[in-house]
Amino acid sequence: MNRNEKLVCGLDPGRDKCGLAVVDSQGSCLYHEIVATVQLEEQLKQLQGKYGFSTLVMGNGTTSKEAGARAGQSLPEVKLQVVDEYRTTDEAKEEYWRIYPPKGWRRLIPHGMLIPPKPVDDLAALILARRYVKAKQ
């Protein structure tokens, strides 16, 4: 597939797992998933083949240097942008509750006090990609 200048892949790197997301030029989510870190290169290549994104936006957290090197080797034709990931986890938790609203008595508790029942690394990657797209507009 040809490179698509309008699509951006977000990567929230982690020691054991990574969040991945692909967004269009409006920030609409086309894909999001959590993958094992050992499968990062394989998954990035698959996503590149399917979506043809031109930019990979990655958070600057603890494992970002290693993940950036791996991503760069895996996809040398893709532009790598490292961005500040300040508060992405908090925003990802908020996004989780927008996608999956709490039910029953939990809906009465402020979302900031609830803990999602599953990891939100994929949504953190989505937040990173959306931040980049918004900054480019």
Secondary structure as GFF3:
##gff-version 3
##sequence-region A 1 137
A	DSSP	beta_strand	4	12	.	.	.	ID=ss1
A	DSSP	beta_strand	17	23	.	.	.	ID=ss2
A	DSSP	beta_strand	29	36	.	.	.	ID=ss3
A	DSSP	three_ten_helix	37	39	.	.	.	ID=ss4
A	DSSP	alpha_helix	40	51	.	.	.	ID=ss5
A	DSSP	beta_strand	53	59	.	.	.	ID=ss6
A	DSSP	alpha_helix	64	74	.	.	.	ID=ss7
A	DSSP	beta_strand	79	83	.	.	.	ID=ss8
A	DSSP	alpha_helix	88	99	.	.	.	ID=ss9
A	DSSP	three_ten_helix	104	108	.	.	.	ID=ss10
A	DSSP	three_ten_helix	111	113	.	.	.	ID=ss11
A	DSSP	alpha_helix	121	136	.	.	.	ID=ss12
###
